[in-house]
Amino acid sequence: MKNLTLPLFPMPQAVDFFSEEHRLIVHLGDTYDFLKALPNNTAMLIITSPPYNIGKEYETKTNIQSYLNQQEAVIDELVRVLRNDGSLCWQVGNFVENSEVFPLDIFYYDIFKKRGLKLRNRLIWHFGHGLHASKRFSGRYETILWFTKTEDYIFNLDSVRVPAKYPGKRHFKGPHRGTPSGNPLGKNPSDIWAVVAEEWEKELWDIPNVKANHPEKTVHPCQFPIELVERCVLALTSEDDWILDPYCGVGSALIAGLKHNRRVVGCDKEPSYIQIAKERISNFYSGTLRIRPLGKPVYVATGREKVSKVPDEWKKR
């Protein structure tokens, strides 16, 4: 079977309440209520994709200001739970109403800034497939706002370096003249990344979203790709750190953390998602969970596939 990843560590016991003695907490319930029970300065990384207020089955659509007001109470708790040297990654798309776009990351920036958080990067996640708009250009990106609580934060650059375009480049003057000018481990990616090695120069996080043909697809309509979270886990945490996803859905962020020997906490109000999350975690540890490999090139059509050919009905006679 393809796309299987064998775990490097044994499966921890799963509990539904926070405990320092456990490594895997999966809680069914209201996010705000659950966060109130977490101790201060716990999570090294908070990474999530909150409800977008677009009318998905797990949310009640409301006006944009009411939606943001509801999220502020949750964000207050998240800031309290975040470690002083920790990071918060807030992944959002756009709220669209009557074909008018409300860029959620712009709205959220002020909320986090008022709470003293510092924006380190606004990361662009690009994907090639999605719904097609009819009154505007079709959206093919979302953003990740990476905030830190203080100036003292973890950034493991060597864990996320990417291949240099010109590794043989050398200093042409100065005391290091004639020696390699780059880093043997690769270069520092920009704030717009490409996961595909052949496309690093485009500087996009070109990770496919989880649609019908994705190996990780479940019933969740807005599912995180595991590899999207992995890059944040590797760059912003160390082994045994706590990672929190307050809207964990079907558990992609939890799996990304467990895969790299982190402790994880997840909460969701939908029983079916929590059940799927637990099943996926169990399947990961049994070696049966299909995961898209980190850095695997995005498939490019050759032109020979039936779906890539122009239909006969469209051809001029």
Order of alpha helices (4+ residues) and beta strands (2+ residues): beta-beta-alpha-beta-alpha-beta-beta-beta-alpha-beta-beta-beta-alpha-beta-alpha-beta-alpha
